Amino acid sequence: MKTELFINGSWSGSELEQIDVMNPGTGEKIGTIPKAGKREAQASVDAAADALSEWKKTSAQERSAYLREVFRLMHEEAEEIAEIMTKENGKALADSKQEVAYAASFLDWFADEAKRIYGRNIPGKHTDHRIEVLKQPIGVVAAITPWNFPAAMITRKLAPALAAGCTFIIKPATATPYTAMKIIELCEKAGIPKGVVNLLTGSASDITQVFMNDSRVKKLSFTGSTEVGKMLIEQSAAQVKKLSLELGGHAPLIVFDDADLDIAVREALRAKFRNGGQSCIAANRLYVQEGIYEEFTKRFSAEVKQMKAGSGMDEENDIGAIIDQDGFDKIKRHVEDAKKQGAEVTAGGKGTDDKGAFFYQPTVLKGATDDMLIMQEETFGPVAPIQSFHSEEEAIELANNTPYGLAAYVFTESMRKGTRAVENLDFGVVGWNDGVPSAAQAPFGGLKESGFGREGGAEGIEDFLETKYVAKNIGN
């Protein structure tokens, strides 16, 4: 597997300063990657800009065929990609395999969307007048992706960008670069022309500065923290650069007293513990109506006690490693604060951080209250705090009491109650009796401080297109 920069169709960077890549499940060094800076970032922009003129002229069928080939290769090499991901990310191998399939689904979806970029004709102002609406690629696109879903966060940006006729530069998280490199290697194998896809690893500040200052980069797509997202908004103002931002979350999960408990427990487990809770849409706050609070907590805790945390490469483990010391310390701080304020640990509650390997048991906290840190901050770990509520109105108020608006979950068998909840929850993604609502064919994105723009679905390609209209006078 390649472990270098990919710029203008060539792998390079062995002469640069190297950054160590560590396995959070063992504390061992996996390898190194080049530390690219402004010079390499500028070279990638030059390559993408030079390649744009020809790439945007390719037919929809050609672009679709390239994406379909990357999709085929990704499935062919799925086992290898999953193992790479688990070694650098720490997640359970089963989670990695699921992510590879999820990531590939965006290539499949947007291979078809490339052929569904439609303009339209509008009746003119008079009989000799016509109006035509065109959709054209925005241009060079830069993307910055996080460590927690190192494959899917790339393909759901790369696939619509290429489908639209844009060229692409990816800056993956330094903690998880090898998954990205493998995906770009598949793009090379698929025959995508040089300069169309480029990859940088290294100094995030230097690389981003080049992206934001070069007017040829027309769009930046970022998945990460709200704090960094706000900085990018400020930096984009000078050139009015287009942004897509998927930022932080603090997802509520509401279980009403008429919910099917079998479904609610099963889906709440998926919503909370997928990727060890290290997901922006992980259920971070569980609100259960008082009539079923005790029963739900008992059943949920019993299931959590059966889950195992440990090396992601051991397929018997459900929860892999925590990404780093800071992530581990935050989880520990949230649990200790909740216990001091009266929360009862009904499952788990302990972690280990030995020799650079970080693990935390899947944990349930009964008796959570609003003033606990874990109910106010995104934990990013395998801890489920459960708070009771009395009325439908109270549940919605508690759920919406956050500056974030990425994802929420609601469990009820009542069509009326569920419809009211969905319409009143201030979140861009809502799972109704569904703990894993994300899908390539659906528009994913947040409200409020969770960002703007959508990835996936028919909407997912729109952020990579410009709308132009042509007014034609066909008379004498």
N, C-alpha and C positions, 0 to 999 in steps of 0.2 A: 504494500500500500504506500502511496505517495505521502510524504510528510513535509511538504514545502509550500511556498506560495505558488499560485497559478495565475500568471499574468500574460495576456496575449497569446494563449495557447502553449505556454512553456512553464515547466516547474523550475523554481529557482529559490534561492535564499539560504543555501547552506553556508554561505560566507558571512551571513549576518549573525549578530548576537542571538543566542538561543535561549528559549524559555522552557523550563521544565514543565512537563505535564504529569500530574500525579493521579494515582488511583485512590479515591477516597475510601474504598472498601478494604484496602490493604496498607495504605500509607506509602506504597512503593512508587518509584518513578517509572512511568511507562516509556517516556521518550522525551524528545524536545521538538520545538517548533521555532521558525524564524521570527525575530522581533522586527517586523516591518515598521517603517516610519513614514515621514512625509514623502520621501523620494519614491518609495514603492507604491504608496497610495496614488501619487500623481501619475505614475506609469500605468496603473490600473485604470484610472479615469481616461487617460490618453487612449488606451487600448479599446475601452468600451465605446468611447466617442468615435474612434476611427471605424469600428465595426458596425456602428449603428446604421450608417447610410445604406449598406447592403442588407443587413438583417431585417430592417423594417420593410424592405421591398419584397421579402420572401412571401410566398403565398400562405394562406391559413393552413392549407393541407400540408405544406412542408413543415411549418412550425409544429403542427399537430403530430406529424410523424416523428420528429426529433423527441418530443416529450413522451410519446408512446414507447420509444426505444429506451429512454431512461427508466421509464416505469417497468419495462420488461427486465432490464438489467438489475434494477433494485430488488425485484422479486427473486431473481436468479441468485443474487448474492445476499439475500436477507439474513441468513444465519451469521455471516461474517460481520455485517453491519451491526446486528444486535449485540454481538460479542464486543465489538469495538466500543459501542455505546455504554455497555455495562462496565467495562474496564475504566473508562474515563469519567463516567457520570456516577457510577455506583448503584444505579437502579437495578431492581430485580430483573433477571433475564426475561421473565415472562412479560414484564412491562416494556422492555426493549423490543421484544418481538412484536408486541402490539403496536408500538410506536412506528416501527418500520412499515407495517401494513398501512397505518394511518397516514404516514408521510407519503407513501406511494400513491395513496388515493387522490392526493392533490394533483399529481402528475397525470393520472387517469382523467380526472374531472376537467382540468384545464386543457388537456389535449383536445377535448371536445369543444370547450368554450372558445378555443382559437377559431373555430369554424362558425361561431355564433356571435361574432362582433357585428352588430347590425347598425347601420345608419337608417335614415328614413327620408321620405319626401313629404313636404308639407304644402298644402294649397297656397298659391301665391296671393299677392294683394289685388291682382287683376288677371284677366284671361291670358295675358302675355307674360306673366310672371311665375317663376318657380322658386321654391326654396328646398335645398338639399342639405341634410345633416350628415356630417362625416364623423367617424370615430378613428382617431389616429394615435399611435403610440406616443407616450409622453416623452420618451427619450432614454437617457442613461439613468438607471435606478441603482441606488446603493441600499444595502440592507445590513442591519446589525441585529444579531440573534442571541438569545440567552442560552445558558447551559442546561436548563431543566428538560427541554425537549429539543435536543440538538439536531434531529433530523426533520421533524414535522415543522418546526419554526422556519426552516430554510425552504422546504418545498412549497409551503403555502404562500411564500413570497416569490420564489424563483419561477414556479410554474406559471402563474398569471402574468408575470413580467415578460417571460419569453413568448407566451401565447399571444400577448398583445403586440409583440414586435419590438419590445424594449431590450436593451443590453443590460447586463447585471453584474454587480460587484457585491460579494458577500464578506462581511467581517463577523465570523463566529466568535462565541465566547472563548477566552483563552483557556478556560478549564476544560472545554470539550471541543477541541479543534479537529480531532481525527475523524469523527462522524462526518463533519462538513467536507473534509478533504476527500473522503471516500465518495460522497455524493458528486463532488465536482469531477472526480476521476471517472465516474459513470457518465457524466456529461461529455467528457473527452472521448470515451469509448463509443458513445452514441454518434460521434461525428459532428457535434455542434461546432460551427466555425470558430476560429480563434478570435479572441477579443469579446465574444458574445457573453461568455461567463468568466468571471475572474474571482480569485479568492485571496484575502489578506489575513494574516494573523500578526498580532503585535500590539503596539501602543494605541489604545482606543482613542486617546485624546488627540494624538497627532493625525491618525487616520481620519477621524471624524472631522477634524478641522479642515482637511483637504476637501472632503465631501461637501462641507457646508460653504466653503469659499469658492469652489469652482462652479461657475454658472452652467457648465455643461451637464452637471448632475442635477437633473430636473426633479427628482423625487428621492426622499429617504424614508424607508420603512424600518421601524424600530419596535422591538419587543423587549421590555425591560421595566425598570422601576419608574414610578411617577416622577421622582426627583430628576432623573436624567431626561425624561420626556419633556419636562418643563424647560430645562436648559436648551434642548433641541428646538423647542418652539421659539425661544428667544433668538437663538442663532439663525433660525430660518427666516427671520423677519427681513434681514438685509436684502435678500434676493427674492422674497416671497416664495420660497421653495416649498413645494408640496410635500406634506408629511402624512404618513399613516402611523398611528401610535397605538400599540396594545400594551397598556401599563398595568399597574398593580391592581389587586383585587382583595376582597374581604368577604367571600361569598357566604350568604346565609342559606341555611337549609331548614325549611319549615315543615313540620309534620302535624297535620290536623288530626283531630280525634276520630275522624271517619276514614282515615287512611287504611289501606290494606297493609298490615304490619309486616307481612312476609315481604312484600315489595319494598316497603319503606326501609326496612333493615338492610335488605340486599343492596338496594341502590345507594343508600347512605354510605355503606361500606365502600362502594366503588367511587362515589363522589369524594370521599374523604381520603382514602388511602392509596389511590392510584398514584404511582411514582412517589410513594412514601409521603404523600401530602405536599410534595414540592411542586405545586402547580398553581398558577394564578387563578384557576377556577376551582381549586379544591374547596370543599365545604369547610369553612373556617369557624362558623358559628351555627350550632344546631339548636333550633327552637322547637320544642315539642309541647303540644297542648296538654294541660294538666291532667285531663282525664285518662291519658294513655302514657303519661310521662314515666311512671315507674316501670310499666311493662316494656315500653320501648327501650328504656335504658338497660334493663335487665337482659333483654334479648340481644341488643346491640353489643353490650359488654361481653356477653358469653361468646359471641362470634369473634370479637377482637382478641380475646384471650387465646383463641386457637391460631392466631396469626403469628408468624415467626419473622424476626428481624435478623439479618446476617448477610454474609457475602452474596452479592447479586448473582454471582456465577453458580451458586448452589441453588438448583431449581426447586428445592424444598422450601426456600425462604420466600415469603410474601413481600417483605419490605427490605430494600437494600440500604445502602449507605446514605448518610447525610453528606452534602456536597463538601462542606469545609467546617473549620472550627467556629467561625462566626455564626453559621447556620445552626450548628449544634448548640452553641451557647445561648442563642435566642430561644430555641425550643426549651431548653432547661430553665431559663429565666421565666418564661411564660408559665410553665408548670409549677415552679416554686412559688410564684406570685399567687397563682390560683389556689394552691394548697393553703397558703398563709391566710387567704381571705375566706376559707371555709369550704373549698371544693373538695369532694371526695374522689380519690382515685379508685375507679372500679375495674380498671384493666391497665396493665403496663405501669408507666410512671418512672422508668429508669433508662439510663443510657450509658454508653461507654465511649471514651475518646482516647484510645490507646495507640500511641506511635503513629499518629496521623490517619487513623481509621476511625470513622465516626458512625455510630449506630444509636438509634433511639427506639425503644420498644413502642409498638402501636399502643396508644394510650387513650383512655376515656376519663373525662372529668365530669362527675355528676355535681349538680348544684352550682353551675356557673352563674355569674351575675354580671351586669353591665359594666361595673367598675373594674373588673379584672383586665389586666393587660391583654390577655388572649382574646377577649371579646372586642378589643379596641384596635389591635394591631394584627397584621397578617403574620401568621406563625411560620408558614412554609415548612411544615413537618407533620409527622404522623400522630397528631394529638387532636382529639375530638371533644370540645367542651359542650355540655348539654345544659340548656336553660329552659325552664318551663314558662309557658304563657297562658293567659286566660282566654282572650278573645281574638277573633280574626283581625280586628282593628289594631290590637296591641302587637300581634305578630308582624303585620306589615310595617308598623311604625318602628319596631325594633330592627327589622331587616333593612329598612331604608336609612337608618341612622348611621351613615358612613359617607365619607366623601367619594368612595369608590362605587362603581356600577358595572362591573364586568359580568359576573354570573350569579345566579340564584337558583334555588331548587324548592319545589313545593310538592307535597304529597297529600292528596285528597282524592276520594272517589266521587266527590260532588262536582258536577259540571259547573254549577253556578258559582260555588266557592272557588274552584280552581280558576275559572275565567276572571273573576274579580281579582284574585291574587295576582295572576299573570299580568293583568292590565295595570295594577297599582304598584307593582315592584319596579323600582327604578334601576333596571339592569338590562344590559344589551343581550344577554343570553339567559333563558330560563328553562330549566328542566322540570317538566311536570311528570311526576312518577318516573323520572329518568335521571340516573346519576351520571351518565356520560353523554351529554347532549351534542358534543362537537361532531361535525361531519363535513366532509369536503364540499358537499352540495349545499351547505347552509352558511349564511353570512355571519361570521364570528367577529365580535368586537364589543367595546364597552361604551358606557355613558359616563358622564361626570368626569372625575379625575382618573378614570380608567382608560381614557384616550378617545380617539376617533378614527374613522376609516373601518372598512370591513374586509375580512379575508375569508375566502371560500364563497361558494354560491355564485349566482349570476352577478351579484354585486362585487365579488372579489376581483374581477378583471377591470371594473370601471375605474378603480383608483390608478390604473396604469394606462389610461386612455385620456386623450383630450377631445373635447367636443368642439367641432367647427361647423358653422353653417355657411352655405353659399347661396346668395340671392342672385337669380338669373333672369334677365329680361330677354325674352326670345322673340319679341316683336320687332317691327321696323323702326 
